[in-house]
Amino acid sequence: MTKDSLTFYVSPDGDDDNDGLSPKSAWRTLKRADEVSFEPGDRLRLQGGRRLVGELTIGPEEAGSVREPVVIDSYGAGKATIATRGTAGIAVHNTSGVEIRNLAITGDSASRRHEDGIRFFNDLDERRRLAHVRISGVDVSRFRNGISIAAAAGSLGFRDVAVTDSATHHNQNAGLVTVGPRFEADDPDYAHQKVTITRVRAYANSGDPKEHDRNTGSGMVLGSIRQAVVQRSAAYDNGAKSSPRADEGPEGIWTYDSTRVVIQNNMAYRNRTGSQVDGGGFGLDNNVSHSVLQYNLAYGNDGPGFLVYSGEPTNMHKDNTVRFNYSWDDARKLPVYGGIVAYGTRLRDLDIYNNTVLQRSPEGGERAPALRLRAGIRNVTIRNNILVTDGAPVLDSDTLFGQDRVRIQGNDYYSTGPWKLVWGDDVFAGLADWRDSSGQEQHRTVPTGSTADPCLVDAAAPVTDRAGVGNLVATCGGLLAGAMPLRSVGVDPGPVDYFGERLSTTPPVGAAAPPRPADGSPTTRPRPGA
């Protein structure tokens, strides 16, 4: 027979000699609360609107279960604040069944250098994933990482993890990270399983100017995961102080060493890099497989809006999809990228379709292409995208890809300036000439592709909020003439477009379909970040 669960209270007006079992008999300090060994179903409640100094730790001999989790939250009006002094805020070690709710957790300068705001860490020898982690309604700032879910070498991590309705900001290395042991391509062993991130804002995570050997300053970094969803979230204004000497930089939202990750309905904007690499919106990085970037908006980033990259010769970057996304004015600092970029070592089996890229050149700056391809990729298809520039190349490839390696069909290439496409060492001024030279933009013997004006309303106006992206629907007819019928070539485009409008049997080019006739209510989903 198990004991009845208990609820404990902490208030700055309490007394550590109390029993802590009611608001009137609350303890005064987090140190007193940390002396309790929590059991399944127990709850620790901190007084809302008040500030408590210290750290909470939950170790291997305590915490809850899936059915009876231990809960740490606030009571009364507002969020309680945990203010640390060189420590983590809440540290959970080798246990799970923990829910953390409705708290503000803030560090100091020492915490920002060395500690994480909320840390779940597993270094158990028995290689067992620990189940049930819930983090909701928290605000975490001024730590090394705001929220960290990690596993040591030789161990597994956590499963059934959900982070919702939270903000993580003004941290040094990243807003939210998941980390696991070194990836082994011959026997992939992902540390974490079934991770969901919903309505989380990661912003102003600056990066470390003294850290030259690795990336710092990202919004969200998902490493060593099997099965994850990141949705309706935002990463912005990150990476401003990342090292100028680093050979890898931060991104807004990205994943590596992971499989079956879906990143959808998010926004990533004004992300920066201190160096000459990265600084983009979204990324599928090393050893990512069976994953999808869809229905996302990237704009105003230093680097690419959407980056698909492999830097390791493992053959494990494969079977990924980038579809129904918007990139607007990306690669502002680093024109070596572009709106959408695909390159790397042994990157294969990638589908890029029905995206819209609007690429304007910065005043006085070098022009970045809408789409950039580099050597190392194979079995890549690029179909039915709208690629718009103001004189920069609509497409820039350093390699003369044949259709056996890269197949390009049904895209609309439009420029408000001189039309230009770079293919290896050649520069083309017209679609037909490039088609004839490259063998691209044709299906069997039928020409595909278009240079038609997509007539994007307010395309020259900055996209600064969700209402603005509603003006980026292609309103002109005629774009279907050169499009590829995706289903006829074995591609299932999914049920809806970027705005959640139900797709027709033959989807148009670009990320958004024209409005449906007013003979019924359209099916809609929340716009990114809503």
C-alpha positions as CSV (number, residue, x, y, z in Angstrom):
1,M,0.0,0.0,0.0
2,T,1.4,3.4,-1.0
3,K,1.2,6.5,1.2
4,D,-1.1,9.3,0.4
5,S,0.5,12.0,-1.7
6,L,1.5,15.3,0.0
7,T,1.5,18.9,-1.0
8,F,4.2,21.2,0.3
9,Y,4.2,25.0,0.3
10,V,7.1,27.5,0.3
11,S,6.7,31.3,0.9
12,P,9.2,34.0,1.8
13,D,6.8,34.7,4.7
14,G,6.9,31.2,5.9
15,D,9.1,29.4,8.5
16,D,11.4,26.4,8.0
17,D,10.3,25.0,11.3
18,N,6.7,24.7,10.0
19,D,5.4,21.4,8.5
20,G,5.0,23.0,5.1
21,L,1.7,21.3,4.4
22,S,-0.5,24.4,3.9
23,P,-0.1,28.0,2.8
24,K,-0.4,29.1,6.4
25,S,2.3,26.7,7.6
26,A,4.6,27.1,4.6
27,W,8.3,26.8,4.7
28,R,10.4,29.8,4.0
29,T,13.3,28.6,1.8
30,L,14.0,26.3,-1.1
31,K,16.8,24.8,0.9
32,R,14.2,23.4,3.3
33,A,12.0,22.1,0.5
34,D,15.1,20.4,-1.1
35,E,15.5,18.3,2.0
36,V,12.3,16.4,1.2
37,S,12.5,13.1,-0.7
38,F,9.5,13.4,-3.1
39,E,7.4,10.4,-3.8
40,P,4.9,9.7,-6.5
41,G,2.0,12.2,-6.5
42,D,3.7,14.7,-4.2
43,R,3.5,18.4,-5.1
44,L,5.7,21.4,-4.2
45,R,4.1,24.8,-4.6
46,L,5.9,28.1,-4.5
47,Q,4.1,31.3,-3.7
48,G,3.2,33.2,-6.9
49,G,4.5,36.7,-7.4
50,R,7.3,36.1,-4.9
51,R,11.0,35.5,-5.3
52,L,12.8,32.6,-3.7
53,V,16.6,32.3,-3.8
54,G,18.3,28.9,-4.4
55,E,18.0,25.6,-6.3
56,L,15.8,22.6,-6.3
57,T,17.2,19.1,-7.0
58,I,15.4,15.9,-7.6
59,G,17.6,12.8,-7.5
60,P,17.5,9.1,-8.2
61,E,15.7,8.0,-5.0
62,E,12.7,10.4,-5.5
63,A,10.2,11.8,-8.0
64,G,7.1,10.2,-9.4
65,S,5.7,8.0,-12.1
66,V,3.8,8.4,-15.4
67,R,0.5,8.1,-13.5
68,E,1.6,9.9,-10.3
69,P,4.2,12.5,-11.3
70,V,5.8,14.9,-8.8
71,V,4.7,18.4,-9.6
72,I,6.5,21.7,-8.9
73,D,4.4,24.8,-9.6
74,S,3.1,28.1,-8.2
75,Y,0.2,28.9,-6.0
76,G,-1.7,32.2,-5.6
77,A,-1.4,35.0,-8.1
78,G,1.2,34.9,-10.8
79,K,4.4,32.9,-11.2
80,A,6.8,32.3,-8.4
81,T,10.5,33.1,-9.2
82,I,13.4,30.9,-8.5
83,A,16.5,33.1,-8.4
84,T,19.8,31.2,-8.5
85,R,23.2,32.0,-7.2
86,G,25.7,30.2,-9.5
87,T,23.6,27.0,-9.6
88,A,20.9,25.4,-11.9
89,G,17.3,26.4,-11.2
90,I,15.8,22.9,-11.1
91,A,18.0,19.9,-11.6
92,V,16.6,16.4,-12.2
93,H,19.1,13.6,-12.1
94,N,18.5,9.9,-13.1
95,T,14.7,10.1,-12.4
96,S,11.6,11.2,-14.2
97,G,7.8,11.4,-13.7
98,V,8.3,15.1,-13.0
99,E,6.2,18.1,-14.1
100,I,7.4,21.7,-13.8
101,R,4.7,24.3,-14.3
102,N,4.1,28.1,-14.1
103,L,7.4,29.3,-12.8
104,A,10.0,32.0,-13.6
105,I,13.6,30.8,-13.2
106,T,16.4,33.3,-13.5
107,G,20.1,33.0,-13.1
108,D,23.1,35.3,-12.3
109,S,26.4,35.8,-14.1
110,A,27.9,32.6,-12.7
111,S,24.8,30.5,-13.7
112,R,24.9,32.0,-17.2
113,R,28.4,30.7,-17.7
114,H,28.1,27.2,-16.2
115,E,24.6,26.1,-15.3
116,D,21.2,25.3,-17.0
117,G,17.9,26.7,-15.9
118,I,16.0,23.5,-16.0
119,R,18.2,20.4,-16.4
120,F,17.1,16.8,-16.9
121,F,20.2,14.5,-16.9
122,N,20.5,10.7,-17.2
123,D,23.7,8.8,-16.7
124,L,22.3,5.5,-15.5
125,D,24.4,2.5,-16.4
126,E,21.5,0.2,-17.2
127,R,20.7,2.2,-20.4
128,R,17.1,2.8,-19.6
129,R,15.1,5.8,-20.9
130,L,13.2,7.6,-18.1
131,A,9.6,8.3,-18.9
132,H,7.4,11.3,-18.5
133,V,8.8,14.9,-18.4
134,R,6.5,17.9,-18.6
135,I,7.6,21.5,-18.6
136,S,4.9,24.1,-19.1
137,G,4.3,27.8,-18.5
138,V,7.9,28.5,-17.5
139,D,10.1,31.6,-18.2
140,V,13.8,30.7,-18.0
141,S,16.6,33.3,-18.5
142,R,20.2,34.0,-17.7
143,F,21.7,30.5,-17.8
144,R,24.1,28.6,-20.0
145,N,21.1,26.8,-21.5
146,G,17.6,27.7,-20.6
147,I,16.2,24.1,-20.7
148,S,18.5,21.1,-21.2
149,I,17.4,17.4,-21.7
150,A,20.6,15.3,-21.7
151,A,22.2,11.9,-21.5
152,A,25.7,10.9,-20.8
153,A,28.0,8.6,-22.9
154,G,26.9,5.0,-22.4
155,S,23.4,6.0,-21.2
156,L,20.0,6.7,-22.7
157,G,18.0,9.7,-21.9
158,F,14.3,10.4,-21.6
159,R,11.0,9.5,-23.4
160,D,7.6,11.1,-23.5
161,V,8.9,14.7,-23.1
162,A,6.7,17.8,-23.6
163,V,7.7,21.4,-23.3
164,T,4.8,23.8,-23.9
165,D,3.7,27.4,-23.5
166,S,7.1,28.6,-22.3
167,A,9.8,31.2,-23.0
168,T,13.6,30.7,-22.7
169,H,15.6,33.8,-23.4
170,H,18.8,35.8,-22.6
171,N,20.7,32.6,-22.1
172,Q,24.3,32.1,-23.3
173,N,24.5,28.9,-25.3
174,A,20.9,28.1,-26.3
175,G,17.3,28.5,-25.3
176,L,16.5,24.8,-25.4
177,V,18.7,21.8,-26.1
178,T,18.5,18.0,-26.2
179,V,21.8,16.2,-26.1
180,G,23.0,12.6,-26.3
181,P,26.1,10.5,-26.7
182,R,28.2,10.6,-29.8
183,F,26.3,9.4,-32.9
184,E,27.4,6.0,-34.2
185,A,26.3,5.5,-37.8
186,D,26.7,1.7,-37.8
187,D,24.4,1.4,-34.8
188,P,22.3,4.6,-34.3
189,D,21.2,4.8,-30.7
190,Y,19.1,7.9,-30.2
191,A,19.1,9.1,-26.5
192,H,15.6,10.6,-26.4
193,Q,12.3,9.4,-27.8
194,K,9.0,11.1,-28.4
195,V,9.7,14.8,-27.7
196,T,7.1,17.5,-28.3
197,I,7.7,21.2,-28.2
198,T,4.7,23.5,-28.6
199,R,4.3,27.3,-28.3
200,V,7.8,27.9,-27.0
201,R,9.6,31.2,-27.6
202,A,13.4,31.1,-27.7
203,Y,14.8,34.5,-28.1
204,A,17.9,36.7,-27.4
205,N,20.1,33.7,-26.5
206,S,23.3,35.5,-27.3
207,G,26.0,33.0,-27.8
208,D,29.5,32.9,-26.2
209,P,32.1,35.2,-27.9
210,K,34.9,33.1,-26.2
211,E,33.7,29.7,-27.5
212,H,35.5,29.2,-30.8
213,D,35.3,25.4,-31.1
214,R,31.5,24.9,-31.4
215,N,28.3,26.6,-32.1
216,T,26.6,28.8,-29.4
217,G,23.6,31.2,-29.6
218,S,20.8,29.0,-31.0
219,G,17.2,29.2,-30.2
220,M,16.4,25.4,-30.1
221,V,18.7,22.5,-30.8
222,L,17.4,19.0,-31.0
223,G,20.1,16.4,-30.8
224,S,19.9,12.6,-30.5
225,I,16.1,12.2,-30.8
226,R,13.9,9.5,-32.3
227,Q,10.5,11.0,-33.0
228,A,9.9,14.7,-32.2
229,V,7.6,17.5,-33.1
230,V,8.4,21.2,-32.8
231,Q,5.3,23.3,-33.6
232,R,3.7,26.8,-33.3
233,S,6.9,28.1,-31.7
234,A,9.3,30.9,-32.5
235,A,13.1,31.5,-32.4
236,Y,14.3,35.1,-32.9
237,D,17.1,37.5,-32.2
238,N,19.5,34.7,-31.2
239,G,23.3,34.4,-31.8
240,A,24.2,38.1,-31.7
241,K,27.3,37.5,-29.6
242,S,28.5,34.2,-30.9
243,S,32.2,33.8,-31.6
244,P,33.6,35.5,-34.7
245,R,36.2,32.8,-34.9
246,A,34.0,29.8,-34.7
247,D,33.8,27.4,-37.7
248,E,30.2,26.6,-36.9
249,G,27.5,29.0,-35.9
250,P,24.0,29.1,-34.4
251,E,20.6,28.6,-36.0
252,G,17.1,29.5,-34.9
253,I,15.6,25.9,-34.8
254,W,17.6,22.9,-35.9
255,T,18.2,19.2,-35.4
256,Y,21.1,16.9,-35.8
257,D,21.9,13.2,-35.1
258,S,18.1,12.6,-35.0
259,T,15.4,10.7,-36.9
260,R,11.7,11.3,-37.5
261,V,11.6,14.9,-36.5
262,V,8.8,17.2,-37.7
263,I,9.4,21.0,-37.5
264,Q,6.2,22.7,-38.5
265,N,4.2,26.0,-38.2
266,N,7.1,27.9,-36.6
267,M,8.8,31.2,-37.1
268,A,12.5,31.9,-37.1
269,Y,13.7,35.5,-37.7
270,R,16.5,37.9,-37.1
271,N,18.8,35.2,-36.0
272,R,22.5,36.1,-36.2
273,T,26.0,34.7,-36.3
274,G,29.2,36.3,-35.2
275,S,31.3,34.3,-37.7
276,Q,31.0,33.6,-41.4
277,V,28.9,30.5,-41.0
278,D,25.2,29.6,-40.2
279,G,23.0,32.2,-38.6
280,G,20.0,30.9,-40.3
281,G,16.4,30.1,-39.5
282,F,15.8,26.4,-39.7
283,G,18.2,23.5,-40.2
284,L,18.4,19.7,-40.8
285,D,22.0,19.1,-39.9
286,N,24.4,16.1,-39.7
287,N,22.9,12.6,-39.6
288,V,19.2,13.6,-39.8
289,S,16.8,11.1,-41.5
290,H,13.1,10.7,-42.2
291,S,12.4,14.3,-41.1
292,V,10.3,17.2,-42.3
293,L,10.4,21.0,-42.4
294,Q,6.9,22.2,-43.3
295,Y,4.7,25.3,-42.9
296,N,7.4,27.4,-41.4
297,L,8.3,31.1,-41.9
298,A,11.9,32.3,-41.9
299,Y,12.9,36.0,-42.5
300,G,15.6,38.5,-41.9
301,N,18.2,35.9,-40.8
302,D,22.0,36.4,-41.3
303,G,22.2,33.0,-42.9
304,P,19.8,30.7,-44.9
305,G,16.1,30.6,-44.2
306,F,16.2,26.8,-44.6
307,L,19.5,24.8,-44.5
308,V,19.9,21.1,-45.2
309,Y,23.5,20.1,-44.6
310,S,25.6,17.1,-44.0
311,G,29.2,17.4,-42.9
312,E,30.0,13.8,-42.1
313,P,30.4,10.9,-44.6
314,T,28.1,8.5,-42.7
315,N,25.3,8.1,-45.4
316,M,22.9,8.9,-42.5
317,H,21.6,12.2,-43.8
318,K,18.7,10.8,-45.9
319,D,14.9,10.7,-46.6
320,N,14.1,14.3,-45.6
321,T,11.5,16.8,-46.9
322,V,11.3,20.6,-47.1
323,R,7.9,21.7,-48.2
324,F,5.3,24.5,-47.9
325,N,7.7,26.9,-46.2
326,Y,8.4,30.7,-46.7
327,S,11.7,32.3,-46.8
328,W,11.7,36.1,-47.0
329,D,14.9,38.2,-47.2
330,D,17.2,35.7,-45.6
331,A,21.0,35.4,-46.0
332,R,21.3,39.1,-45.2
333,K,24.8,38.9,-43.8
334,L,26.1,35.8,-45.6
335,P,25.1,35.7,-49.3
336,V,27.2,32.5,-49.6
337,Y,23.9,30.9,-48.6
338,G,20.5,31.8,-49.9
339,G,16.8,31.3,-49.0
340,I,17.0,27.5,-49.3
341,V,20.4,25.8,-49.3
342,A,21.3,22.1,-49.7
343,Y,24.8,20.8,-49.7
344,G,27.3,18.6,-47.9
345,T,28.9,15.1,-47.7
346,R,26.7,12.2,-48.9
347,L,23.5,14.0,-48.4
348,R,20.8,11.9,-50.2
349,D,17.1,11.3,-50.7
350,L,15.9,14.9,-50.2
351,D,12.6,16.4,-51.5
352,I,12.2,20.2,-51.7
353,Y,8.8,21.2,-53.0
354,N,6.1,23.9,-52.8
355,N,8.2,26.5,-51.0
356,T,8.2,30.2,-51.7
357,V,11.4,32.2,-51.5
358,L,11.5,36.0,-51.8
359,Q,15.0,37.2,-51.9
360,R,15.9,40.9,-51.9
361,S,19.4,42.2,-51.9
362,P,20.5,44.3,-48.9
363,E,21.4,47.8,-49.8
364,G,25.0,47.9,-51.0
365,G,25.4,44.3,-50.2
366,E,26.2,41.2,-52.3
367,R,23.2,39.4,-53.7
368,A,22.2,35.9,-52.4
369,P,20.3,33.4,-54.6
370,A,16.8,32.2,-53.8
371,L,18.1,28.6,-54.0
372,R,21.7,27.4,-53.6
373,L,22.9,23.8,-54.3
374,R,26.4,22.5,-53.7
375,A,28.3,19.3,-54.4
376,G,27.8,16.2,-52.4
377,I,24.1,15.7,-52.8
378,R,22.3,13.0,-54.6
379,N,18.8,11.8,-55.3
380,V,17.4,15.2,-54.6
381,T,14.2,16.5,-56.2
382,I,13.3,20.2,-56.4
383,R,9.7,20.8,-57.6
384,N,7.0,23.4,-57.7
385,N,8.8,26.1,-55.7
386,I,8.4,29.9,-56.3
387,L,11.9,31.5,-56.4
388,V,11.9,35.3,-56.6
389,T,14.8,37.7,-56.6
390,D,15.6,41.2,-57.5
391,G,18.5,40.4,-59.8
392,A,20.3,37.8,-57.8
393,P,20.5,34.3,-59.3
394,V,17.2,32.5,-58.9
395,L,19.3,29.3,-58.6
396,D,23.0,29.0,-58.0
397,S,24.6,25.5,-58.3
398,D,28.3,24.9,-58.3
399,T,27.8,21.5,-59.9
400,L,26.4,20.4,-63.2
401,F,23.9,18.0,-61.7
402,G,22.4,15.4,-64.0
403,Q,18.8,14.2,-63.4
404,D,20.3,11.0,-62.0
405,R,21.5,13.1,-59.0
406,V,19.3,16.1,-58.8
407,R,15.9,16.4,-60.6
408,I,14.5,20.0,-60.9
409,Q,11.0,20.3,-62.3
410,G,8.0,22.6,-62.2
411,N,9.5,25.6,-60.4
412,D,8.7,29.3,-61.1
413,Y,11.8,31.4,-61.4
414,Y,11.0,35.2,-61.4
415,S,13.3,38.2,-61.0
416,T,12.4,41.9,-60.9
417,G,15.9,42.6,-62.1
418,P,18.0,40.8,-64.8
419,W,17.1,37.1,-64.9
420,K,20.1,35.0,-63.9
421,L,20.8,31.3,-63.2
422,V,24.2,30.0,-62.3
423,W,24.9,26.3,-63.3
424,G,28.5,25.3,-62.6
425,D,30.7,27.8,-64.4
426,D,27.9,28.9,-66.7
427,V,25.5,31.8,-66.2
428,F,22.2,31.6,-68.1
429,A,19.9,34.5,-68.9
430,G,16.9,32.5,-69.8
431,L,15.0,29.3,-68.7
432,A,14.9,27.7,-72.1
433,D,18.7,27.9,-72.7
434,W,19.4,26.4,-69.3
435,R,16.8,23.7,-69.8
436,D,18.4,22.8,-73.1
437,S,21.9,22.8,-71.7
438,S,21.3,21.0,-68.4
439,G,18.5,18.6,-69.1
440,Q,16.6,20.0,-66.1
441,E,13.1,21.4,-66.0
442,Q,11.6,18.8,-68.2
443,H,9.5,15.7,-67.6
444,R,10.3,13.0,-70.1
445,T,10.3,15.2,-73.3
446,V,7.8,17.8,-72.0
447,P,9.2,21.2,-70.8
448,T,8.4,22.2,-67.2
449,G,9.0,25.3,-65.2
450,S,8.0,29.0,-65.6
451,T,9.4,32.5,-65.4
452,A,5.9,34.0,-64.8
453,D,5.3,36.8,-62.4
454,P,3.6,35.2,-59.3
455,C,2.1,38.6,-58.5
456,L,2.8,38.3,-54.8
457,V,1.0,41.1,-53.0
458,D,3.2,43.4,-51.0
459,A,6.2,41.2,-51.8
460,A,8.5,44.2,-51.3
461,A,7.2,45.0,-47.8
462,P,8.8,43.5,-44.7
463,V,7.1,40.6,-43.1
464,T,7.1,41.6,-39.4
465,D,4.1,39.7,-38.0
466,R,1.7,36.9,-38.9
467,A,-0.7,39.3,-40.6
468,G,2.0,40.3,-43.0
469,V,2.5,36.8,-44.4
470,G,-1.1,36.7,-45.4
471,N,-0.1,38.9,-48.4
472,L,2.3,36.3,-49.8
473,V,-0.2,34.3,-51.7
474,A,0.5,33.9,-55.4
475,T,-2.6,35.5,-57.0
476,C,-1.7,35.2,-60.7
477,G,-3.0,32.5,-62.9
478,G,-0.8,30.6,-65.3
479,L,1.6,29.2,-62.8
480,L,0.2,25.7,-63.1
481,A,1.2,25.5,-66.8
482,G,4.8,24.4,-65.9
483,A,4.1,22.7,-62.6
484,M,4.6,19.1,-61.9
485,P,1.7,16.9,-60.8
486,L,3.4,15.6,-57.7
487,R,1.2,12.6,-57.1
488,S,1.9,11.3,-60.6
489,V,5.6,11.0,-59.7
490,G,4.9,9.3,-56.4
491,V,5.0,12.4,-54.1
492,D,2.2,12.9,-51.5
493,P,2.2,16.6,-50.8
494,G,0.1,16.2,-47.7
495,P,-3.4,17.6,-46.9
496,V,-2.9,21.3,-46.7
497,D,-0.7,24.3,-47.8
498,Y,1.2,26.8,-45.7
499,F,-1.9,28.5,-44.5
500,G,-3.8,25.3,-43.7
501,E,-6.0,25.5,-46.9
502,R,-6.9,22.1,-48.1
503,L,-4.9,21.2,-51.2
504,S,-6.6,20.5,-54.5
505,T,-5.8,17.3,-56.4
506,T,-3.2,19.3,-58.3
507,P,-1.5,21.8,-55.9
508,P,-0.2,25.0,-57.4
509,V,3.4,26.1,-57.2
510,G,4.6,27.8,-54.1
511,A,3.8,27.4,-50.4
512,A,0.3,28.9,-50.5
513,A,-2.7,28.1,-52.6
514,P,-5.0,30.9,-53.9
515,P,-8.1,31.5,-51.8
516,R,-10.8,28.9,-52.4
517,P,-14.1,30.0,-53.9
518,A,-16.6,31.4,-51.4
519,D,-18.9,28.4,-51.7
520,G,-17.8,26.9,-48.3
521,S,-15.6,27.6,-45.4
522,P,-12.0,26.7,-45.9
523,T,-10.2,24.4,-43.6
524,T,-7.5,26.4,-41.8
525,R,-4.8,25.7,-39.3
526,P,-3.0,28.3,-37.1
527,R,-0.4,30.3,-38.9
528,P,3.2,29.9,-37.8
529,G,3.8,30.9,-34.2
530,A,0.1,31.4,-33.5
